[in-house]
């Protein structure tokens, strides 16, 4: 079964917008794949305003939330894996939903039999006639 976090993020965001409030995301800025302005990170987290008037190209997919926004007058593309989202809530009243933190995936271990590995030998070419 697919995870429900991306569906809940989209649903709560839509619910907040339908009620005329401002949607914010609380993000674990240290999670792998998060692309946010580091100068706005506080204690490893960042709060992002994702209200329609504050962002462009907002897309909440099943794997990540992406959009463009301005920070201190500078345009930036933001990428947030859904597992990095710790909460989605309304700025005005705090209504929304919090999520349990998710451990980052383990990096893949390098394979011993990689196709680029030639056992430390120099590459050799042979003329075929």
One Martini backbone bead per residue (centre of mass of N, CA, C, O) as a GRO file, in nm:
protein
  129
    1UNK     BB    1   0.099   0.035   0.020
    2UNK     BB    2   0.072   0.355   0.007
    3UNK     BB    3   0.150   0.635   0.135
    4UNK     BB    4  -0.033   0.904   0.311
    5UNK     BB    5   0.123   1.173   0.332
    6UNK     BB    6   0.077   1.313   0.051
    7UNK     BB    7  -0.235   1.320   0.079
    8UNK     BB    8  -0.247   1.487   0.342
    9UNK     BB    9  -0.101   1.735   0.245
   10UNK     BB   10  -0.302   1.807   0.020
   11UNK     BB   11  -0.563   1.817   0.191
   12UNK     BB   12  -0.478   2.032   0.401
   13UNK     BB   13  -0.405   2.251   0.202
   14UNK     BB   14  -0.686   2.276   0.072
   15UNK     BB   15  -0.846   2.333   0.333
   16UNK     BB   16  -0.699   2.594   0.406
   17UNK     BB   17  -0.756   2.748   0.141
   18UNK     BB   18  -1.073   2.722   0.150
   19UNK     BB   19  -1.052   2.906   0.434
   20UNK     BB   20  -0.845   3.154   0.382
   21UNK     BB   21  -0.564   3.050   0.457
   22UNK     BB   22  -0.221   2.985   0.562
   23UNK     BB   23   0.010   2.773   0.438
   24UNK     BB   24   0.231   2.559   0.626
   25UNK     BB   25   0.563   2.418   0.643
   26UNK     BB   26   0.731   2.174   0.825
   27UNK     BB   27   1.090   2.123   0.794
   28UNK     BB   28   1.349   1.896   0.749
   29UNK     BB   29   1.655   2.028   0.647
   30UNK     BB   30   1.837   1.746   0.681
   31UNK     BB   31   1.706   1.602   0.470
   32UNK     BB   32   1.737   1.430   0.202
   33UNK     BB   33   1.679   1.664  -0.076
   34UNK     BB   34   1.671   1.931   0.053
   35UNK     BB   35   1.571   2.260  -0.094
   36UNK     BB   36   1.682   2.537   0.087
   37UNK     BB   37   1.737   2.820   0.257
   38UNK     BB   38   1.983   2.810   0.497
   39UNK     BB   39   1.945   3.103   0.632
   40UNK     BB   40   1.635   2.994   0.738
   41UNK     BB   41   1.745   2.796   0.932
   42UNK     BB   42   1.615   2.646   1.246
   43UNK     BB   43   1.716   2.390   1.413
   44UNK     BB   44   1.676   2.212   1.131
   45UNK     BB   45   1.440   2.410   1.048
   46UNK     BB   46   1.153   2.501   0.832
   47UNK     BB   47   0.924   2.757   0.735
   48UNK     BB   48   0.672   2.735   0.478
   49UNK     BB   49   0.506   2.933   0.251
   50UNK     BB   50   0.225   2.779   0.044
   51UNK     BB   51   0.063   2.987  -0.058
   52UNK     BB   52  -0.053   3.089  -0.360
   53UNK     BB   53   0.068   3.395  -0.322
   54UNK     BB   54   0.383   3.284  -0.246
   55UNK     BB   55   0.381   3.088  -0.497
   56UNK     BB   56   0.517   2.887  -0.767
   57UNK     BB   57   0.447   2.582  -0.894
   58UNK     BB   58   0.278   2.405  -0.718
   59UNK     BB   59   0.380   2.057  -0.620
   60UNK     BB   60   0.218   1.770  -0.478
   61UNK     BB   61   0.355   1.480  -0.459
   62UNK     BB   62   0.451   1.154  -0.368
   63UNK     BB   63   0.771   1.254  -0.316
   64UNK     BB   64   0.731   1.578  -0.365
   65UNK     BB   65   0.777   1.925  -0.299
   66UNK     BB   66   0.726   2.192  -0.540
   67UNK     BB   67   0.870   2.529  -0.582
   68UNK     BB   68   0.850   2.883  -0.603
   69UNK     BB   69   1.043   3.144  -0.433
   70UNK     BB   70   1.097   3.420  -0.215
   71UNK     BB   71   1.416   3.524  -0.061
   72UNK     BB   72   1.516   3.820  -0.001
   73UNK     BB   73   1.444   3.870  -0.327
   74UNK     BB   74   1.512   3.565  -0.400
   75UNK     BB   75   1.492   3.327  -0.624
   76UNK     BB   76   1.362   2.984  -0.559
   77UNK     BB   77   1.398   2.643  -0.565
   78UNK     BB   78   1.188   2.401  -0.414
   79UNK     BB   79   1.269   2.093  -0.226
   80UNK     BB   80   1.044   1.838  -0.073
   81UNK     BB   81   1.032   1.569   0.076
   82UNK     BB   82   0.769   1.419   0.226
   83UNK     BB   83   0.947   1.303   0.474
   84UNK     BB   84   1.027   1.614   0.565
   85UNK     BB   85   0.745   1.655   0.660
   86UNK     BB   86   0.613   1.751   0.983
   87UNK     BB   87   0.402   1.984   0.884
   88UNK     BB   88   0.059   2.108   0.833
   89UNK     BB   89  -0.050   2.458   0.852
   90UNK     BB   90  -0.207   2.731   0.993
   91UNK     BB   91  -0.104   3.037   1.082
   92UNK     BB   92  -0.357   3.164   1.233
   93UNK     BB   93  -0.437   2.868   1.419
   94UNK     BB   94  -0.267   2.577   1.376
   95UNK     BB   95  -0.419   2.414   1.192
   96UNK     BB   96  -0.369   2.052   1.132
   97UNK     BB   97  -0.070   1.843   1.067
   98UNK     BB   98   0.127   1.595   1.209
   99UNK     BB   99   0.441   1.416   1.180
  100UNK     BB  100   0.640   1.166   1.182
  101UNK     BB  101   0.946   1.099   1.175
  102UNK     BB  102   1.177   1.004   0.914
  103UNK     BB  103   1.406   0.804   0.821
  104UNK     BB  104   1.651   0.793   0.628
  105UNK     BB  105   1.775   0.649   0.376
  106UNK     BB  106   1.990   0.425   0.281
  107UNK     BB  107   2.267   0.405   0.127
  108UNK     BB  108   2.402   0.258  -0.123
  109UNK     BB  109   2.603   0.003  -0.183
  110UNK     BB  110   2.877  -0.077  -0.324
  111UNK     BB  111   2.973  -0.258  -0.590
  112UNK     BB  112   3.210  -0.506  -0.679
  113UNK     BB  113   3.069  -0.558  -0.987
  114UNK     BB  114   3.140  -0.326  -1.165
  115UNK     BB  115   3.166  -0.231  -1.499
  116UNK     BB  116   3.421  -0.023  -1.442
  117UNK     BB  117   3.577  -0.258  -1.331
  118UNK     BB  118   3.936  -0.364  -1.407
  119UNK     BB  119   4.135  -0.436  -1.162
  120UNK     BB  120   4.351  -0.185  -1.216
  121UNK     BB  121   4.371  -0.178  -1.507
  122UNK     BB  122   4.442  -0.085  -1.804
  123UNK     BB  123   4.326   0.002  -2.084
  124UNK     BB  124   4.255  -0.200  -2.379
  125UNK     BB  125   4.336  -0.230  -2.720
  126UNK     BB  126   4.218  -0.410  -3.015
  127UNK     BB  127   4.290  -0.526  -3.322
  128UNK     BB  128   4.044  -0.596  -3.573
  129UNK     BB  129   4.035  -0.799  -3.897
   0.00000   0.00000   0.00000
